[in-house]
Amino acid sequence: MGKRRQSREAALKLLYTLDITHAEVGEVLAAPWVETVVPQNVRDFTTALVTGVMAHREDIDALIQEWSAHWSLERIGIVERNILRFAIHELLFMPDIPPKVTINEAVEVAKKYGAGEASLFINGILDRIAHEVAPYSEDLLPTASGAAHTPSPWVSQ
């Protein structure tokens, strides 16, 4: 298994922990048990995913709510919700990762950890977001001067 897949799986576990415990991100990332869950060689990407999701969680959750027709955020399983969170963060804020890779990785993680046909649900939502929202996410990325472009209509600054 590749380092990024390990990072995504570790991010899922840490985001799950944050959902259950309502702890602070730094507290969870610094917990001694994290070293056994997240090997050092995958920790940087895991940390980027977890901190990125938590920094933009409100916007990410709003997108999940908007694009998951007839499903409230609370009705989506906690595992599936957190897979969507890290994948949406990748789609919007990590332009170096091709959307197809992000979606495929999220689907594979869902097959391993999700319930029933969660991978189909996740694939559908991510595909729509990748085509309808992510193209506008470049507006969120800093320019060479460090200033952000005009914000996307879907994600607040």
C-alpha positions, -999 to 999 in steps of 0.1 A, spaced: 0 0 0 13 34 -10 22 62 15 -7 84 4 -32 56 9 -18 50 44 -21 87 50 -57 88 39 -66 58 61 -48 74 90 -66 107 84 -99 89 84 -91 74 118 -80 107 132 -110 126 118 -132 99 132 -115 104 166 -121 141 164 -158 136 156 -163 112 185 -142 130 212 -146 167 201 -109 171 210 -87 198 196 -67 189 164 -33 195 179 -42 174 209 -52 144 187 -22 147 164 1 149 194 -15 119 212 10 90 219 -13 65 202 -10 84 169 26 72 164 13 36 162 -15 46 138 5 70 116 41 59 107 65 88 105 70 84 67 33 92 61 27 117 89 31 149 69 4 141 44 -19 128 71 -13 160 91 -20 181 60 -53 163 54 -65 164 90 -56 201 97 -69 211 63 -102 194 69 -106 209 103 -96 244 90 -123 242 63 -148 218 80 -177 242 80 -174 248 42 -167 211 35 -197 200 55 -219 226 37 -208 211 4 -216 175 16 -250 187 27 -257 204 -6 -245 176 -29 -259 146 -9 -295 150 -20 -320 139 6 -293 131 32 -287 153 62 -251 154 73 -260 136 105 -276 108 86 -244 100 67 -223 75 86 -194 89 105 -169 69 84 -184 80 51 -187 116 62 -150 117 71 -140 101 39 -160 127 20 -143 154 42 -107 145 34 -115 139 -3 -133 172 -7 -104 189 10 -81 173 -16 -103 183 -45 -105 219 -34 -72 226 -17 -46 202 -32 -45 210 -69 -13 188 -74 -35 157 -69 -56 148 -99 -93 147 -91 -95 111 -105 -68 100 -81 -86 116 -51 -119 101 -61 -104 66 -67 -86 67 -34 -117 78 -15 -137 50 -31 -111 24 -22 -109 36 14 -148 35 15 -147 -1 2 -124 -10 31 -140 10 60 -174 20 48 -207 3 52 -225 -15 24 -225 5 -9 -209 35 7 -183 36 -21 -210 42 -47 -225 71 -26 -190 86 -21 -181 83 -57 -213 100 -68 -209 130 -45 -172 134 -52 -177 132 -90 -203 159 -89 -181 181 -67 -151 175 -89 -170 187 -119 -192 214 -104 -172 230 -76 -135 221 -78 -129 240 -110 -136 271 -90 -114 262 -61 -83 278 -78 -99 310 -66 -90 299 -30 -53 293 -37 -28 320 -28 -13 340 -57 25 344 -59 22 374 -37 4 354 -10 -30 370 -15 -60 349 -23 -79 353 -55 -116 361 -54 -134 335 -33 -153 307 -49 -191 309 -45 -191 276 -26 -163 280 -1 -158 309 22 -125 324 31 
